Amino acid sequence: MKTNLIFIWEMIKTSFWFIPVIIVSSAIALAFFLIHVDSSYSMEPIGLFDYLITEDVDSARAILTTIAGAMLNVTSIVFSITLVALTLASSEYGSRMLRNFMNDRLNQTVLGTYIATFMFCLLILRVVREGDGSTDEFIPNISIMVTLIIALANIFLLIIYIHHIAVIIQADNIISDVSDKLNKSIENIFPTKIGKENKEQADNFLDEYIRKIPYKNYVFAQESGYLQLINGNDLIKFATKKDLILVIHFRPGDLIVKGSELVQVHSSGVLEEEDAEVVRKSFVISHARTPTQDSQFAIHQLVEVIARALSPGINDPFTAITALDKLVSNISELADKKFPSPYRFDEGNHLRLVVKCLNFAGIVDAAFNQVRQYGKDNPAVLIRLMEGLSIVNQFIKTKDRETIILKHAHMTMRAGEGSFTEAEDLKDLRGRYNRVLGQPPHDLTEDN
C-alpha cells in the first residue's frame, strides 16, 4: 500500500491538473471568505475608493459578467495555444517530450488562474442582489475590487504566458531542460537512497554470503509492463524482520514480462505466499517508463531528439548536434562519479538487498549507441560524436572507463569508414579518433 501511495503521489505531482485544482479550490475559498467580509463590513466611497466602489447593482453585475466572460474566452485561447505547443513538441521532438511540457508549472498556473477567476466571478455574481422590501440590497464591493485586481493581473499573466510558450518551444531550451533533469537524476542514481552501503565487496562476496543460507525461493511477476518504482527501504525492513536476503533481477525502467523471476529470496525457511505478496507489492509495474527512479529516461529523451532531428522528414543536424553536446556534458560529469554498490545493508550491517544497478558502461551505451547508428550517414554528427568522446575521455580517471570510451571510439571510426564518401570528412573523423587514442587517463587505476 505504501509503495502505491508513493507512486500515486509522484504521478499527482507531475500531473497537468494538480496545480489548477489547487488554484481553483483556493479561489472558491477566497470567494466565500470575501463574501463573508462584505456582509460584515461596508466600504464607504471616500477618497480613492470613490472611483472603485460600485453603488449600482446593474453595474456590479455588468463588471462581474464582463470579467467572467473574458476569462472564459482567454481560457479557451490558452488551451488552444497549449495544444498547439504540445502537438508541435510531439511531432518535432517525440511524444516523450509531452511530459516535460505538461509538467511546466507556469502552464499549469496560467490555466488554473483563468479558470479560478471565472469561478470566482460566478460565486461573487451569485450574491449580488437588489433590495425588494423584504431583503436589503447587497453589493460585495470588496469582492468586486479584488476581482478587478485579479483581472488586471491576468492581463500581465497572459503576456508572460505567450512569451514563455515562445521560449520553451525552442529546441535549445527543450534540450537544456532535459539535460538539467538528467543532471538531477544522476545525482541520486538508483539505489543510492536505499539502505546503506558497506565497504567494497569482492566478486565472489554474494556466493560466499548466501552459501550458509539453506533455502532459495522465488517471487514471480504477476503482470507485464515497465518497472517504475521499487520501495527498497520497505524491502530492507521486511527482509530484516524475516531475516532474508533479496536479490532483485530488474531495475527501474526495465521491461518485466508476466511470470518472470522478479526476486530471488534466500531464507532460513520456505517462503510463505503472504510474504511473497509483501515483496511483490514493493514493486510498481505500469505501461510506460517514468523518470521517478529511472536515470536513463532523460538520456533516452535526448537520444530521441537526436534520432528525430536526423530523420529524413526533419533533417535538422544542428538540433542533433546541440542535443549531442548536452549528452557529452552530462556524461563528462559522470566520468569520475562513483556509482552506488548493488549490495544494500540494514542498520545492523547485514546484507539485505542485492539490486541491479546502472553503471557507467550502461549509461554510455544508452547515450551513444543509437546516436552512432542514426548518425552514421551524417558526417557532421559522427565527427561531433568522436569529438565528444575525446572530451569525455579528458575526465576519465580509471582504466575500465577508458576502455569503455575507446570501445565507442573504435565503433564510431568503423561507422565513418563504412559510410563516408568524402575523403576530407574521413580525415577529420580520423584526426579526432587519434586524439581519443592519444589521451591517456589521468590515473590509470581499476574502476570502483
C-alpha positions as CSV (number, residue, x, y, z in Angstrom):
1,M,0.0,0.0,0.0
2,K,2.8,2.4,0.9
3,T,4.5,1.8,-2.4
4,N,1.4,2.5,-4.3
5,L,0.9,5.7,-2.3
6,I,4.4,6.8,-3.2
7,F,3.8,6.1,-6.8
8,I,0.4,7.9,-6.8
9,W,1.9,11.0,-5.1
10,E,4.7,11.1,-7.8
11,M,2.0,10.9,-10.5
12,I,0.0,13.6,-8.9
13,K,3.0,16.0,-8.5
14,T,3.8,15.6,-12.2
15,S,0.2,15.7,-13.5
16,F,-1.3,18.5,-15.6
17,W,-4.3,19.1,-13.3
18,F,-2.9,19.1,-9.8
19,I,-1.8,22.8,-9.7
20,P,-5.0,24.1,-11.4
21,V,-7.2,22.2,-8.9
22,I,-5.3,23.8,-6.0
23,I,-5.7,27.3,-7.6
24,V,-9.4,26.8,-8.3
25,S,-10.0,25.5,-4.8
26,S,-8.2,28.4,-3.3
27,A,-10.3,30.8,-5.5
28,I,-13.5,29.3,-4.3
29,A,-12.4,29.5,-0.6
30,L,-11.3,33.2,-1.2
31,A,-14.7,34.0,-2.7
32,F,-16.6,32.7,0.3
33,F,-14.3,34.5,2.7
34,L,-14.7,37.8,0.9
35,I,-18.4,37.4,0.7
36,H,-18.4,37.0,4.5
37,V,-16.2,40.1,4.8
38,D,-18.5,42.1,2.6
39,S,-21.6,41.0,4.6
40,S,-19.8,42.1,7.8
41,Y,-18.2,45.3,6.7
42,S,-19.4,48.1,4.4
43,M,-17.0,50.2,2.5
44,E,-17.6,53.9,2.2
45,P,-16.9,55.8,-1.1
46,I,-14.3,58.1,0.4
47,G,-11.2,59.3,-1.5
48,L,-9.8,56.9,-3.9
49,F,-12.4,54.3,-3.1
50,D,-15.0,56.7,-4.6
51,Y,-13.7,55.5,-8.1
52,L,-13.6,51.9,-7.2
53,I,-16.8,51.3,-5.2
54,T,-20.0,50.4,-7.2
55,E,-23.3,51.6,-5.7
56,D,-25.4,50.3,-8.5
57,V,-26.5,46.6,-8.7
58,D,-26.6,46.6,-12.5
59,S,-23.1,48.0,-12.7
60,A,-21.8,45.4,-10.3
61,R,-23.3,42.6,-12.3
62,A,-22.0,44.0,-15.6
63,I,-18.4,44.2,-14.2
64,L,-18.5,40.6,-12.9
65,T,-20.2,39.3,-16.0
66,T,-17.7,41.0,-18.3
67,I,-14.7,39.7,-16.4
68,A,-16.2,36.2,-16.2
69,G,-16.9,36.1,-20.0
70,A,-13.4,37.4,-20.8
71,M,-11.7,34.9,-18.6
72,L,-13.7,32.1,-20.2
73,N,-12.6,33.3,-23.7
74,V,-9.0,33.7,-22.6
75,T,-9.1,30.2,-21.1
76,S,-10.1,28.7,-24.4
77,I,-7.2,30.7,-26.1
78,V,-4.7,29.4,-23.5
79,F,-5.9,25.8,-24.1
80,S,-5.6,26.3,-27.8
81,I,-2.0,27.6,-27.5
82,T,-1.1,24.8,-25.2
83,L,-2.5,22.1,-27.5
84,V,-0.6,23.7,-30.5
85,A,2.6,23.6,-28.4
86,L,2.0,20.0,-27.4
87,T,1.3,19.0,-31.0
88,L,4.5,20.7,-32.2
89,A,6.6,19.2,-29.4
90,S,5.2,15.7,-30.1
91,S,5.9,15.9,-33.9
92,E,9.3,17.6,-33.7
93,Y,10.8,16.1,-30.6
94,G,8.8,12.9,-29.8
95,S,5.9,12.1,-27.6
96,R,8.1,11.5,-24.5
97,M,8.7,15.3,-24.5
98,L,5.0,15.9,-23.8
99,R,5.7,15.0,-20.2
100,N,8.1,18.0,-19.9
101,F,5.5,20.4,-21.3
102,M,2.7,19.0,-19.2
103,N,4.9,19.3,-16.0
104,D,5.7,23.0,-16.7
105,R,4.5,24.9,-13.6
106,L,3.8,28.2,-15.4
107,N,1.5,26.5,-18.0
108,Q,-0.4,24.8,-15.1
109,T,-0.6,28.1,-13.1
110,V,-2.0,30.1,-16.1
111,L,-4.7,27.6,-16.9
112,G,-5.6,27.3,-13.2
113,T,-5.6,31.1,-12.7
114,Y,-8.0,31.8,-15.6
115,I,-10.4,29.0,-14.6
116,A,-10.2,30.1,-11.0
117,T,-11.0,33.7,-11.9
118,F,-14.1,32.6,-13.9
119,M,-15.3,30.5,-10.9
120,F,-14.6,33.4,-8.5
121,C,-16.7,35.8,-10.6
122,L,-19.6,33.4,-10.8
123,L,-19.6,32.9,-7.0
124,I,-19.5,36.7,-6.4
125,L,-22.1,37.4,-9.0
126,R,-24.5,35.0,-7.3
127,V,-24.8,37.0,-4.2
128,V,-25.3,40.4,-5.8
129,R,-29.0,41.3,-5.3
130,E,-31.4,44.2,-5.4
131,G,-33.5,45.3,-2.4
132,D,-37.2,44.3,-2.8
133,G,-38.6,45.4,0.5
134,S,-38.1,42.0,2.2
135,T,-34.4,41.9,1.6
136,D,-31.7,44.6,1.6
137,E,-29.6,45.4,-1.4
138,F,-26.2,43.7,-1.3
139,I,-23.3,44.8,-3.4
140,P,-20.0,43.0,-2.4
141,N,-17.7,45.9,-3.2
142,I,-14.6,44.4,-1.6
143,S,-15.1,41.2,-3.6
144,I,-15.6,43.3,-6.8
145,M,-12.4,45.3,-6.1
146,V,-10.4,42.1,-5.6
147,T,-11.9,40.8,-8.9
148,L,-10.7,43.9,-10.7
149,I,-7.2,43.5,-9.3
150,I,-7.2,39.8,-10.3
151,A,-8.4,40.7,-13.8
152,L,-5.6,43.3,-14.2
153,A,-3.0,40.7,-13.0
154,N,-4.4,38.2,-15.5
155,I,-3.6,40.6,-18.4
156,F,0.0,40.6,-17.5
157,L,-0.1,36.9,-16.9
158,L,-1.3,36.3,-20.4
159,I,1.6,38.3,-21.8
160,I,4.1,36.3,-19.6
161,Y,2.5,33.1,-20.8
162,I,2.7,33.9,-24.5
163,H,6.4,34.8,-24.0
164,H,7.0,31.7,-22.0
165,I,5.5,29.4,-24.7
166,A,7.6,31.1,-27.4
167,V,10.7,30.5,-25.3
168,I,10.2,26.9,-24.1
169,I,9.2,25.6,-27.6
170,Q,12.7,26.5,-28.9
171,A,14.9,23.5,-29.5
172,D,17.8,24.8,-27.4
173,N,15.6,25.4,-24.4
174,I,13.9,22.0,-24.7
175,I,17.3,20.2,-24.8
176,S,18.7,22.2,-21.9
177,D,15.6,21.4,-19.8
178,V,16.0,17.7,-20.4
179,S,19.8,17.9,-19.7
180,D,19.1,19.7,-16.4
181,K,16.7,16.9,-15.4
182,L,19.3,14.3,-16.4
183,N,21.8,16.1,-14.1
184,K,19.4,15.9,-11.2
185,S,18.6,12.3,-11.8
186,I,22.2,11.2,-11.9
187,E,22.9,12.9,-8.6
188,N,20.8,10.2,-6.9
189,I,21.2,7.1,-9.1
190,F,19.2,4.1,-8.0
191,P,19.7,2.6,-5.4
192,T,21.6,5.5,-3.6
193,K,18.7,6.2,-1.2
194,I,18.0,2.6,-0.3
195,G,19.6,1.3,2.9
196,K,23.3,1.9,3.2
197,E,26.5,0.7,1.6
198,N,29.3,-1.2,3.2
199,K,32.9,-1.5,2.1
200,E,33.5,-2.7,-1.4
201,Q,32.9,-6.4,-1.9
202,A,34.8,-9.0,-3.8
203,D,33.2,-10.6,-6.9
204,N,32.5,-13.8,-5.0
205,F,31.1,-11.9,-2.0
206,L,27.4,-12.8,-2.6
207,D,28.1,-16.5,-3.3
208,E,30.0,-16.8,0.0
209,Y,27.4,-14.9,1.9
210,I,24.4,-17.0,0.8
211,R,26.2,-20.3,0.8
212,K,25.2,-20.7,4.5
213,I,21.5,-20.0,3.8
214,P,19.7,-23.3,3.1
215,Y,16.6,-22.1,1.2
216,K,16.3,-20.3,-2.2
217,N,12.8,-19.1,-3.1
218,Y,11.4,-17.1,-6.0
219,V,8.9,-14.3,-6.3
220,F,7.4,-14.1,-9.8
221,A,5.8,-11.1,-11.6
222,Q,2.0,-11.2,-11.9
223,E,1.8,-8.6,-14.6
224,S,3.7,-7.3,-17.6
225,G,5.0,-3.8,-18.0
226,Y,7.8,-1.4,-17.2
227,L,9.2,-1.3,-13.6
228,Q,8.6,2.2,-12.4
229,L,9.4,2.1,-8.7
230,I,11.0,-0.1,-6.1
231,N,10.3,0.7,-2.5
232,G,13.7,-0.5,-1.4
233,N,13.6,0.8,2.2
234,D,10.4,-1.2,2.9
235,L,12.0,-4.3,1.4
236,I,15.0,-3.8,3.7
237,K,12.7,-3.5,6.7
238,F,10.8,-6.6,5.7
239,A,14.0,-8.6,5.0
240,T,15.4,-7.6,8.3
241,K,12.2,-8.7,10.1
242,K,12.2,-12.0,8.4
243,D,16.0,-12.4,8.2
244,L,16.0,-12.6,4.3
245,I,18.4,-11.7,1.5
246,L,16.5,-10.4,-1.6
247,V,18.2,-10.5,-5.0
248,I,16.3,-8.2,-7.4
249,H,16.8,-9.0,-11.1
250,F,15.4,-5.8,-12.5
251,R,16.0,-2.1,-12.1
252,P,13.5,0.8,-12.7
253,G,13.0,1.2,-16.5
254,D,13.3,-2.5,-17.3
255,L,10.6,-4.4,-19.1
256,I,9.0,-7.2,-17.0
257,V,7.0,-10.0,-18.5
258,K,4.3,-11.7,-16.5
259,G,5.8,-14.8,-14.9
260,S,9.3,-13.5,-14.9
261,E,11.5,-14.2,-11.9
262,L,11.2,-10.8,-10.1
263,V,13.1,-11.5,-6.9
264,Q,15.3,-14.4,-5.6
265,V,14.8,-14.8,-1.9
266,H,17.4,-16.5,0.3
267,S,16.0,-17.5,3.7
268,S,16.3,-20.0,6.5
269,G,12.9,-21.5,5.7
270,V,10.4,-21.9,2.9
271,L,8.9,-18.5,1.9
272,E,5.2,-18.2,2.6
273,E,2.9,-16.9,-0.1
274,E,1.8,-13.9,2.0
275,D,5.5,-13.0,2.4
276,A,5.9,-13.3,-1.3
277,E,3.0,-11.0,-1.8
278,V,4.5,-8.4,0.5
279,V,7.7,-8.5,-1.6
280,R,5.7,-8.2,-4.8
281,K,3.8,-5.2,-3.6
282,S,7.0,-3.2,-3.1
283,F,7.3,-3.0,-6.9
284,V,5.2,-0.7,-9.2
285,I,4.8,-2.0,-12.7
286,S,3.0,0.1,-15.3
287,H,2.5,0.5,-19.0
288,A,5.2,3.2,-19.6
289,R,8.6,4.3,-18.3
290,T,8.8,7.3,-15.9
291,P,11.8,9.2,-14.6
292,T,10.9,8.5,-10.9
293,Q,13.9,6.2,-10.4
294,D,14.9,5.6,-14.0
295,S,18.1,7.6,-14.6
296,Q,18.2,6.6,-18.3
297,F,14.8,8.1,-19.0
298,A,16.3,11.6,-19.7
299,I,19.1,10.1,-21.7
300,H,16.5,8.4,-24.0
301,Q,14.7,11.7,-24.4
302,L,17.8,13.4,-25.6
303,V,18.6,10.4,-27.9
304,E,15.1,10.6,-29.3
305,V,15.6,14.3,-30.1
306,I,18.7,13.4,-32.0
307,A,17.1,10.5,-33.8
308,R,14.1,12.6,-34.9
309,A,16.4,15.5,-35.9
310,L,18.3,13.2,-38.2
311,S,15.2,11.6,-39.7
312,P,14.6,12.4,-43.4
313,G,11.3,14.2,-42.6
314,I,13.0,16.7,-40.3
315,N,16.7,16.7,-41.3
316,D,18.0,19.1,-38.7
317,P,21.6,18.2,-37.9
318,F,22.1,21.4,-35.8
319,T,19.4,20.3,-33.3
320,A,21.0,16.8,-33.2
321,I,24.5,18.3,-32.5
322,T,23.1,20.5,-29.7
323,A,21.5,17.5,-28.0
324,L,24.7,15.5,-28.5
325,D,26.7,18.3,-26.9
326,K,24.4,18.2,-23.8
327,L,24.8,14.4,-23.7
328,V,28.6,14.8,-23.8
329,S,28.4,17.4,-21.0
330,N,26.3,15.0,-18.8
331,I,28.5,12.0,-19.4
332,S,31.6,14.1,-18.6
333,E,30.2,14.9,-15.2
334,L,29.7,11.1,-14.6
335,A,33.2,10.3,-15.8
336,D,34.7,10.1,-12.3
337,K,31.5,9.6,-10.3
338,K,31.4,6.6,-8.0
339,F,28.3,4.5,-8.8
340,P,26.3,3.0,-5.9
341,S,27.0,-0.6,-4.8
342,P,24.4,-3.2,-5.6
343,Y,24.8,-4.6,-2.1
344,R,22.5,-2.7,0.4
345,F,22.7,-3.3,4.1
346,D,20.4,-2.7,7.1
347,E,21.3,-0.7,10.2
348,G,23.0,-3.7,11.7
349,N,25.3,-4.0,8.6
350,H,23.6,-7.2,7.5
351,L,23.2,-7.7,3.8
352,R,19.5,-7.5,2.9
353,L,19.2,-6.4,-0.8
354,V,21.2,-7.1,-3.9
355,V,19.9,-4.9,-6.7
356,K,20.6,-4.5,-10.4
357,C,22.5,-1.2,-10.7
358,L,23.1,1.2,-13.5
359,N,26.8,1.6,-14.3
360,F,29.0,3.8,-16.4
361,A,29.1,1.4,-19.3
362,G,25.3,1.2,-19.4
363,I,24.9,5.0,-19.4
364,V,27.5,5.5,-22.2
365,D,25.9,2.7,-24.3
366,A,22.4,4.3,-23.8
367,A,23.8,7.7,-24.8
368,F,26.0,7.0,-27.8
369,N,25.0,3.7,-29.4
370,Q,21.8,5.0,-31.2
371,V,23.5,8.3,-31.9
372,R,26.2,6.5,-33.8
373,Q,23.6,4.2,-35.6
374,Y,21.4,7.1,-36.7
375,G,24.2,9.5,-37.5
376,K,26.5,7.2,-39.5
377,D,25.3,8.8,-42.7
378,N,25.8,12.3,-41.4
379,P,29.5,13.3,-41.2
380,A,28.8,16.4,-39.1
381,V,27.1,14.3,-36.3
382,L,29.6,11.5,-36.4
383,I,32.6,13.8,-36.3
384,R,30.9,15.7,-33.4
385,L,30.3,12.3,-31.6
386,M,34.0,11.5,-31.9
387,E,34.9,14.9,-30.6
388,G,32.5,14.4,-27.7
389,L,34.2,11.1,-26.8
390,S,37.5,13.0,-26.8
391,I,36.0,15.5,-24.3
392,V,34.6,12.7,-22.0
393,N,38.0,11.0,-22.1
394,Q,39.6,14.1,-20.6
395,F,37.7,13.4,-17.4
396,I,38.3,9.7,-17.2
397,K,40.4,8.6,-14.3
398,T,40.1,4.8,-14.3
399,K,41.3,2.1,-16.7
400,D,37.9,0.4,-17.0
401,R,36.1,3.5,-18.0
402,E,38.8,4.4,-20.5
403,T,38.2,1.1,-22.2
404,I,34.5,1.9,-22.5
405,I,35.2,5.2,-24.2
406,L,37.8,3.6,-26.5
407,K,35.3,0.9,-27.5
408,H,32.8,3.6,-28.6
409,A,35.6,5.5,-30.4
410,H,36.5,2.3,-32.3
411,M,32.8,1.7,-33.3
412,T,32.4,5.3,-34.4
413,M,35.5,5.1,-36.5
414,R,34.3,2.0,-38.2
415,A,30.9,3.5,-38.8
416,G,32.6,6.5,-40.5
417,E,34.9,4.3,-42.6
418,G,31.9,2.4,-43.9
419,S,29.6,5.3,-44.7
420,F,31.7,8.5,-45.5
421,T,32.2,9.2,-49.2
422,E,34.3,12.4,-48.8
423,A,37.9,11.9,-48.0
424,E,38.2,15.1,-46.1
425,D,35.3,14.2,-43.8
426,L,37.0,10.9,-43.1
427,K,40.3,12.7,-42.4
428,D,38.5,15.0,-39.8
429,L,37.0,11.9,-38.2
430,R,40.3,10.1,-38.0
431,G,42.0,13.2,-36.6
432,R,39.6,13.2,-33.7
433,Y,39.8,9.5,-33.3
434,N,43.6,9.7,-33.0
435,R,43.1,12.4,-30.4
436,V,41.0,10.0,-28.3
437,L,43.6,7.3,-28.6
438,G,46.3,9.8,-27.6
439,Q,44.6,10.9,-24.4
440,P,45.6,8.6,-21.6
441,P,43.5,8.9,-18.4
442,H,44.9,10.9,-15.6
443,D,45.2,8.0,-13.2
444,L,45.0,4.5,-14.7
445,T,43.6,2.7,-11.7
446,E,40.9,0.0,-11.6
447,D,37.3,1.2,-11.6
448,N,35.4,1.3,-8.4
